[in-house]
Amino acid sequence: MDIDPKIFKAYDIRGIYPTQVNSSTIEAIVKATYTFFKNKLTLDHQMTVVLGNDMRTSSPELMAVARKALVEMGAHVIDIGMVSTPSFYFSVFHYGYDAGIQITASHNPKEYNGVKFVMNSPEGLIKVGKSTGMDEVKEMAINAKFAQPEPGGKVEEKLELMDEEVKVALNILDNPKINHYKVVADPANAMGAQYIGAIFEHVPAELIKMNFEYDGTFPAHQPDPLNYDNLVDLQKKVLEEKADFGLAPDGDGDRLFFIDDLGQVVPASIITGIISKEFLRKYPGAMILFDIRYILNNTKIVEEFGGKSEVTKVGHAFITESMHKTGAIFAGESSAHYFYKDAGNGENQLMTILTVLKVMSEENKKLSELVEEYRRAYESTEFNFRVTNASEILAALKEKYHDGQLSELDGVSVTYSQWRFNVRTSNTEPLLRLNVESFAKALMEEKRDELMAFIKSVAKEDTSSSGH
């Protein structure tokens, strides 16, 4: 089997359809994944494997191949159809199935597709990534080392799960009383439309929909809210409609950005702070996690409200793994992933939306007011450099900023008393990423500009075509 090894990423599998990801590669990957599950799980019953897919144009074909491959291997396939990745996680965890495979390429352009996969455990979901078995799956897929097929494989359809997912989220948050709000949402013709539509059938709000029709060609714009250019129309609409806030999920719905009532993008760390305070009220003294890119804001917030915090590497598989180890009740990532112990340590954006609505209602404050109330530090947003000499740049940064406190947990982080930065290589793209933060806005801007100039002075630019 001729499989491009580059499609096996740190958190999932992603490649271009049909050259890198096609019926043949998906069949091998799914059989290797099933074999991996079989080796890791000690089962006295037929393995139950949840299977879902996103709205990409290639997903129905790949989904059919995956279903057939799992049945051939002897699995009891739970076909949940077209769902967001958080709903896929919910299905595996809530119903206690053994494992799951989701056909998706997240926020990548239309020509991509891929796979995310998880196992269930008593402590919650185990996302299979670089540190939890991706290399094993890669080796088995490339070399066609599969378990012996067993008879009795079958498919059970379990569709229309959204109502149950919404009810569970509301119950976890004690069915909060929520005021009536006006909300604009732009899921970019992708999977976030599913859960946003469902949640606002259960809570009082006027929902103004933008780009809600599923379309894997993404006719409006890329389903990537980390690129703020994709948020401009939503920001304008929030202001035009005098809405209370806007919502922008990514392609598979596991990331979610908020636009406040002033049309400003809310930093994900602020949403993490709001949720952290709320969950520390429910679980006093609990552990909260956030990733290495931005830590100043939420270290302060968690400390103020009596919790404990730890910093993690970037990436959903790494964060879920850290939640297992620490017993954390919640984790927030700078790229707007939000993870909940109550959701098996997976992302659950229903709980994110509901928590923000709950806090706005109880405190009777606009989202823009909460942003300022929960702000402890100022952040640069992320800057990307396409370079060929990343290791040389990281070494130069360590030397230049040798008088600060160094961490190499994920790339190079250097902390001073009033500011810090993190520079790391991307796990999904050939990029070097810079993030800077400070307790003072002017200092953040000064150090941001200083670091950008220094990196450019050392960088050897990669002029090859862009990748995802």
C-alpha positions, -999 to +999 in steps of 0.1 A: +000+000+000+015+033-011+005+057+016+021+091+020+035+091+056+032+129+058-006+126+062-001+113+098+000+144+119+005+151+156-033+151+164-050+134+134-046+123+098-051+149+070-043+149+033-055+160-001-083+140-017-079+119-039-041+119-042-032+114-005-065+104+010-088+081-010-108+049-008-077+027-007-058+047+020-090+051+041-096+014+040-060+007+052-061+035+078-095+022+092-083-014+094-050-003+111-071+019+135-093-011+143-063-032+149-048-006+172-080-004+192-081-042+194-045-043+207-052-016+233-086-025+246-093-056+267-128-065+256-150-095+263-175-084+237-177-074+201-160-040+197-184-011+193-170+016+170-188+049+164-184+062+129-193+098+118-183+122+090-183+159+082-199+177+052-170+176+028-178+164-007-155+134-004-168+124+030-198+102+019-175+080-003-148+077+025-175+070+051-189+041+031-154+026+027-148+030+064-181+014+073-174-016+050-139-020+063-150-021+100-178-046+092-152-068+075-130-066+105-159-078+128-169-045+145-203-035+157-204-001+138-226+027+153-232+049+123-241+084+136-240+100+101-230+136+095-220+153+128-197+178+143-165+164+160-178+174+195-210+155+188-189+125+177-170+127+210-203+130+229-216+098+212-186+077+221-184+090+257-220+094+267-232+060+254-201+042+265-190+028+232-155+014+229-140+036+203-148+060+174-136+072+140-146+106+125-140+114+088-130+150+087-102+175+079-113+201+104-107+237+090-086+227+060-095+237+025-121+218+005-096+195-013-086+179+021-100+151+041-088+129+070-095+110+102-098+117+139-101+087+162-106+080+199-108+052+225-130+052+256-116+046+290-128+048+326-111+082+329-126+095+296-117+097+260-082+089+247-076+109+215-051+091+194-022+114+184+016+115+184+019+106+220-009+081+222-004+058+193-004+076+160+030+061+150+017+026+156-014+033+134+009+048+107+032+017+107+003-007+106-015+012+078+016+016+056+027-020+060-009-035+060-004-052+094-040-058+103-058-080+128-074-112+116-109-103+104-137-119+125-173-128+114-204-110+127-196-074+118-227-053+116-240-017+113-265+000+137-277+035+127-280+060+156-289+093+141-306+124+155-285+127+187-285+165+190-315+167+214-299+143+238-266+162+236-283+195+243-303+181+273-271+166+288-252+199+285-281+218+301-283+193+330-245+195+336-249+233+340-280+228+362-305+241+336-296+277+340-321+306+336-310+325+305-321+359+293-333+365+258-304+375+235-299+382+198-271+360+184-255+360+149-237+328+138-216+320+108-205+283+107-191+288+071-214+261+056-198+236+079-207+214+109-210+240+136-244+249+121-257+216+135-252+223+172-257+261+170-291+255+155-299+229+181-289+249+212-310+279+202-341+257+199-337+251+237-327+286+250-344+319+244-327+338+216-332+353+182-307+334+160-296+352+129-280+326+105-252+332+081-239+304+058-259+276+075-264+254+045-239+225+045-215+229+016-181+212+015-169+236-012-171+265+014-185+290-010-186+319+015-151+316+030-128+291+046-141+275+078-111+287+098-119+314+124-082+316+134-078+336+102-096+368+113-102+377+076-129+350+077-147+368+106-151+403+089-187+396+076-198+382+109-184+412+128-202+436+104-235+416+109-232+417+147-230+455+145-257+459+119-281+438+139-271+453+172-267+417+183-254+406+217-227+384+202-216+364+172-204+328+169-178+314+145-170+277+147-144+260+125-151+233+098-157+203+121-171+225+149-145+217+177-132+253+178-155+282+185-147+320+184-170+347+199-175+382+185-187+406+212-214+432+210-188+458+198-179+436+169-145+426+184-130+392+183-130+379+219-096+363+228-101+326+235-082+331+268-110+354+280-136+327+273-114+303+292-113+327+321-151+331+322-156+293+321-128+287+346-144+310+372-178+294+367-165+259+370-144+268+401-176+279+418-190+244+411-158+225+418-138+246+444-100+242+443-101+222+411-074+220+384-077+240+352-054+236+322-044+260+294-018+257+266+017+273+265+009+301+240-010+324+265-009+318+302-007+352+320-045+359+319-057+326+332-030+319+357-042+351+375-079+342+370-076+307+384-055+319+413-080+346+422-108+321+423-091+295+443-082+269+417-050+252+406-036+255+371-010+238+348+003+246+314+001+220+285+016+215+251-005+228+222-029+203+206-061+185+215-046+151+219-019+165+242-045+184+262-068+155+267-039+134+278-029+161+304-065+161+316-063+124+322-031+128+342-041+158+363-078+152+368-085+187+355-122+197+352-117+221+323-090+231+298-090+261+274-067+263+243-057+296+227-071+284+193-106+282+209-109+245+218-126+241+252-124+207+270-146+194+298-142+166+322-180+162+322-177+155+284-150+128+288-122+154+284-134+162+249-145+195+234-182+204+239-191+237+224-227+235+236-214+238+272-192+267+261-221+287+246-244+279+275-217+289+301-212+323+284-250+328+282-254+318+319-227+342+331-241+371+309-276+364+323-266+361+359-243+391+359-266+411+336-235+422+316-227+426+279-201+403+265-178+433+259-181+442+296-172+406+306-141+408+283-128+438+302-137+423+336-118+391+329-088+406+311-056+404+331-031+405+302-029+416+265-021+392+237-005+397+203-026+371+183-005+345+165+020+354+138+033+327+114+066+325+095+072+301+067+109+292+071+134+265+064+156+270+095+132+268+124+157+251+147+183+278+140+157+305+149+147+288+181+184+285+192+190+322+184+159+332+205+172+312+235+205+330+232+191+365+228+166+361+257+189+341+279+182+363+310+145+352+311+129+320+325+131+294+297+106+266+291+110+241+262+077+223+269+066+231+234+090+252+213+107+280+232+089+300+258+107+328+278+090+345+307+099+378+324+082+396+353+059+416+330+058+398+297+065+365+279+066+349+245+063+314+229+077+304+195+070+269+183+067+249+151+032+240+140+021+204+144-001+206+113+016+231+089+052+240+079+052+271+100+069+288+129+044+305+152+049+335+175+027+345+204+035+374+228+017+386+259+021+412+287+003+427+316+007+461+298-006+466+262+022+489+252+049+465+264+032+436+245+032+457+213+069+467+218+081+431+224+059+418+196+075+441+171+110+434+185+105+396+182+090+398+147+120+419+135+145+395+151+129+364+137+128+380+102+165+389+105+174+352+112+148+335+090+155+318+058+121+320+040+104+289+027+092+298-008+077+264-015+039+261-019+018+264+013+006+234+032-020+226+058 
